[in-house]
Amino acid sequence: MKLKTRVFELCNGRYQKLSDLVQAMGISYDLYYRVRRGESGINGRFIIGAAKAFPGYKLDDLFYVSED
């Protein structure tokens, strides 16, 4: 099982630029791209950043578990 995120789909309506999103999440561009490409798993810093950038959402809205 693998933890996946909906952050990439949700950011389109809330953040106009990638720089705005990574700043709101408090993460680096490198971490963003590694998670997006599947090169890195979702870590605690990414989870906390997503919760900060999307305060109106529950963790279940931002993340889900996939069988693949």
Residue frames as a rotation matrix with the C-alpha (Angstrom) as fourth column:
MET 1
0.580 0.814 0.000 0.00
0.814 -0.580 0.000 0.00
0.000 0.000 -1.000 0.00
LYS 2
-0.577 -0.772 0.265 1.13
0.792 -0.608 -0.047 3.52
0.198 0.183 0.963 -0.75
LEU 3
0.067 0.540 -0.839 0.10
0.608 -0.689 -0.395 6.93
-0.791 -0.483 -0.375 0.56
LYS 4
-0.472 -0.129 0.872 -0.98
0.837 -0.376 0.397 9.28
0.277 0.917 0.285 -2.23
THR 5
-0.572 0.176 -0.801 -2.16
0.387 -0.804 -0.452 12.89
-0.723 -0.568 0.392 -2.29
ARG 6
0.286 0.732 0.618 -4.82
0.957 -0.183 -0.226 15.05
-0.053 0.656 -0.753 -3.90
VAL 7
0.132 -0.303 -0.944 -2.80
0.368 -0.869 0.330 18.24
-0.921 -0.391 -0.004 -3.28
PHE 8
-0.828 -0.557 0.072 -1.76
0.256 -0.260 0.931 18.49
-0.499 0.789 0.357 -6.93
GLU 9
-0.424 0.761 0.491 -5.38
0.785 0.040 0.618 18.55
0.451 0.647 -0.615 -8.10
LEU 10
0.453 0.672 -0.586 -6.59
0.885 -0.420 0.203 20.88
-0.110 -0.611 -0.784 -5.33
CYS 11
-0.267 -0.655 -0.707 -3.87
0.568 -0.700 0.433 23.49
-0.779 -0.286 0.559 -5.81
ASN 12
-0.692 -0.023 0.721 -5.16
0.698 -0.275 0.661 24.52
0.183 0.961 0.206 -9.25
GLY 13
0.251 0.896 0.368 -8.18
0.661 -0.436 0.611 26.29
0.707 0.090 -0.701 -7.80
ARG 14
0.843 0.117 -0.525 -6.43
0.524 -0.400 0.752 27.81
-0.122 -0.909 -0.399 -4.81
TYR 15
0.181 -0.878 -0.444 -2.88
0.120 -0.428 0.896 28.69
-0.976 -0.215 0.028 -5.85
GLN 16
0.913 0.213 -0.349 -2.15
-0.270 -0.328 -0.906 30.39
-0.307 0.920 -0.241 -9.16
LYS 17
0.367 -0.870 -0.331 1.60
-0.699 -0.023 -0.715 29.77
0.615 0.493 -0.616 -9.09
LEU 18
0.496 -0.292 -0.817 3.71
0.409 0.909 -0.076 26.87
0.766 -0.297 0.571 -7.90
SER 19
-0.596 -0.778 0.201 5.82
0.222 -0.400 -0.889 29.30
0.772 -0.485 0.411 -5.89
ASP 20
-0.204 0.621 0.757 2.71
-0.824 -0.527 0.210 30.28
0.529 -0.581 0.619 -3.91
LEU 21
0.757 0.531 -0.380 1.92
-0.306 0.803 0.512 26.65
0.577 -0.271 0.771 -3.11
VAL 22
0.195 -0.743 -0.641 5.40
0.618 0.600 -0.508 25.62
0.762 -0.297 0.576 -1.98
GLN 23
-0.687 -0.385 0.616 5.67
-0.162 -0.745 -0.647 28.79
0.708 -0.545 0.449 0.11
ALA 24
0.156 0.838 0.523 2.30
-0.862 -0.143 0.487 28.09
0.483 -0.526 0.700 1.77
MET 25
0.848 0.144 -0.510 3.38
0.004 0.961 0.278 24.49
0.530 -0.238 0.814 2.42
GLY 26
0.624 -0.688 0.371 6.82
-0.733 -0.350 0.584 25.51
-0.271 -0.636 -0.722 3.65
ILE 27
0.538 -0.439 0.720 8.56
0.350 0.893 0.283 22.94
-0.767 0.100 0.634 1.45
SER 28
-0.419 -0.763 -0.493 11.20
-0.297 -0.398 0.868 23.09
-0.858 0.510 -0.060 -1.25
TYR 29
0.279 0.416 -0.865 10.57
-0.948 -0.022 -0.316 22.82
-0.151 0.909 0.389 -4.97
ASP 30
-0.609 -0.615 -0.500 12.69
-0.680 0.730 -0.070 19.68
0.408 0.298 -0.863 -4.91
LEU 31
-0.861 0.347 0.373 10.42
-0.053 0.667 -0.743 17.95
-0.506 -0.659 -0.556 -2.42
TYR 32
0.090 0.938 -0.335 7.34
-0.575 -0.225 -0.786 19.02
-0.813 0.264 0.519 -4.36
TYR 33
0.188 -0.052 -0.981 8.71
-0.970 0.149 -0.194 17.60
0.156 0.988 -0.022 -7.63
ARG 34
-0.841 -0.524 -0.136 10.02
-0.490 0.843 -0.221 14.38
0.231 -0.119 -0.966 -6.05
VAL 35
-0.588 0.714 0.380 6.61
-0.047 0.439 -0.897 13.63
-0.807 -0.546 -0.225 -4.55
ARG 36
0.247 0.725 -0.643 4.80
-0.709 -0.317 -0.630 14.66
-0.660 0.612 0.435 -7.74
ARG 37
-0.009 -0.354 -0.935 6.95
-0.924 0.361 -0.127 12.35
0.383 0.863 -0.330 -9.90
GLY 38
0.922 0.381 -0.069 6.70
-0.316 0.843 0.435 9.50
0.224 -0.379 0.898 -7.39
GLU 39
0.155 -0.957 -0.245 10.46
-0.037 0.242 -0.970 9.57
0.987 0.159 0.002 -6.79
SER 40
-0.906 -0.387 0.174 9.95
-0.155 -0.081 -0.985 10.19
0.395 -0.919 0.014 -3.09
GLY 41
-0.283 0.823 -0.492 7.30
0.837 0.462 0.291 9.04
0.467 -0.330 -0.820 -0.68
ILE 42
0.331 0.487 0.808 5.10
-0.059 -0.844 0.533 11.49
0.942 -0.224 -0.251 1.16
ASN 43
-0.507 -0.598 -0.621 6.85
0.625 0.242 -0.742 12.43
0.594 -0.764 0.251 4.37
GLY 44
-0.006 0.506 -0.863 5.80
0.971 -0.202 -0.125 14.29
-0.238 -0.839 -0.490 7.51
ARG 45
-0.672 -0.308 -0.674 6.99
0.211 -0.951 0.224 17.66
-0.710 0.009 0.704 6.23
PHE 46
-0.926 0.375 0.050 4.80
-0.011 -0.159 0.987 17.28
0.378 0.913 0.151 3.11
ILE 47
-0.212 0.890 -0.404 1.77
0.824 0.385 0.416 16.24
0.526 -0.244 -0.815 5.19
ILE 48
-0.110 0.118 -0.987 2.15
0.795 -0.586 -0.158 19.15
-0.597 -0.802 -0.030 7.62
GLY 49
-0.885 -0.287 -0.367 2.68
0.019 -0.810 0.586 21.54
-0.466 0.512 0.722 4.71
ALA 50
-0.725 0.679 0.113 -0.45
0.304 0.168 0.938 20.33
0.618 0.715 -0.328 2.96
ALA 51
0.021 0.741 -0.671 -2.47
0.991 0.071 0.110 20.81
0.129 -0.668 -0.733 6.14
LYS 52
-0.344 -0.218 -0.913 -1.14
0.465 -0.884 0.037 24.39
-0.816 -0.412 0.406 6.41
ALA 53
-0.975 -0.117 -0.191 -1.77
-0.103 -0.525 0.845 25.21
-0.199 0.843 0.499 2.75
PHE 54
-0.468 0.864 -0.187 -5.30
-0.107 0.155 0.982 23.75
0.877 0.479 0.020 2.78
PRO 55
-0.955 -0.044 0.292 -6.66
-0.289 -0.053 -0.956 24.56
0.058 -0.998 0.038 6.26
GLY 56
-0.162 0.982 0.095 -10.30
-0.964 -0.137 -0.227 23.89
-0.209 -0.129 0.969 5.36
TYR 57
0.310 0.210 -0.927 -9.60
-0.607 0.795 -0.023 20.29
0.732 0.570 0.374 4.38
LYS 58
0.728 -0.085 0.681 -9.32
-0.520 0.579 0.628 17.15
-0.447 -0.811 0.377 6.51
LEU 59
-0.362 -0.926 0.106 -6.35
-0.673 0.338 0.658 14.82
-0.645 0.167 -0.746 6.04
ASP 60
-0.206 0.381 0.902 -8.74
0.415 0.868 -0.272 12.32
-0.886 0.318 -0.337 4.40
ASP 61
0.850 0.507 -0.144 -9.47
0.132 -0.468 -0.874 14.98
-0.510 0.724 -0.465 1.77
LEU 62
0.523 -0.737 -0.429 -5.78
-0.818 -0.574 -0.011 15.57
-0.238 0.356 -0.903 1.10
PHE 63
-0.584 -0.805 -0.104 -4.41
-0.812 0.577 0.094 12.02
-0.015 0.139 -0.990 1.25
TYR 64
0.669 0.738 0.084 -5.53
-0.733 0.675 -0.083 8.48
-0.118 -0.006 0.993 0.51
VAL 65
-0.254 -0.700 0.667 -4.07
-0.486 0.689 0.538 4.98
-0.836 -0.187 -0.515 0.51
SER 66
0.417 0.293 -0.860 -3.65
-0.906 0.211 -0.367 3.17
0.074 0.932 0.354 -2.79
GLU 67
0.825 -0.029 0.565 -3.09
-0.125 0.965 0.232 -0.55
-0.551 -0.262 0.792 -3.28
ASP 68
0.871 -0.467 0.156 -0.42
0.323 0.303 -0.897 -0.08
0.371 0.831 0.415 -5.98
